[in-house]
């Protein structure tokens, strides 16, 4: 199942438009190239809609908002909807400021979203109208654990029903859900929280998987989530005692580059909830 999702990305080389934050834009471009996709970035209102029209999917990340990029996000999102392309929203830091939260709500209201991917605190903010964040990171009080997993899965399914989008919540345990079905993913490593951009990279890569697998978006999101987590594990295993988080980031991209479908099927850790 997951092998087909990965293979389709490699075979189709989907072109993905990213309006993403300038902290991680280079990593997002590189992770797309590594997984088999192709990146393009355009965040000026006069450019964004035209660029997204030639792409297969759109990744919107609100990590470094400004008054120029917000109308570009809206224009690109609406153009993607016209073409029937998948649109992913990564609501980075929703709940940390009124601008981020307000913009995320505006995108949810004016653009038909295929996926909303964020940490638990960001998703709770969008679902409940309030939440707590630690900057752009999830608040420790929101951490998904085995004890809270069933409750969080139910919450994700209800939010998916409300938004008509797949909800992907990433953290110590990842959850990928539509209104009826959810998967809990056990892949990943804590080192992934020590680099800036692992979530941003996943959003970019997930958009490529969505674009290459339009017939099964939930499994596409599951495959991307497992792939990122598995490669995080493999990247950590390569580290020597003298290497740290910068090397880990490079290894993570390398592992995505070398990952094949068989390895993904063998290493993926997920269960149906």
Buried (B, 14 or more C-beta within 10 A) or exposed (E): EBBBBBBBBBEBBBBBBBBBBEBBBEBBBBBBBBBBBBBBBBBEBEBBBEBBBEBBBBBBBBBBBEEEBBBBBBBBBBBBBEEEBBBBBBBBBBBBEEBBBEBBBEBBEEBBBBBBBBBBBBBBBBBEEEBBBBEBBBBEEBBBEEEBBEEBBEBBBBBBBEBEBBBBBBBBBBBBBBBEBBBBBEBBBEBBBEBBBBBBBBBBBBBBBBBBBBEBBBBBBBBBBBBBBBBBBBBBEBBEEEEEEEBBBBBBBBBBBEBEBEBBBEBBBBEEB
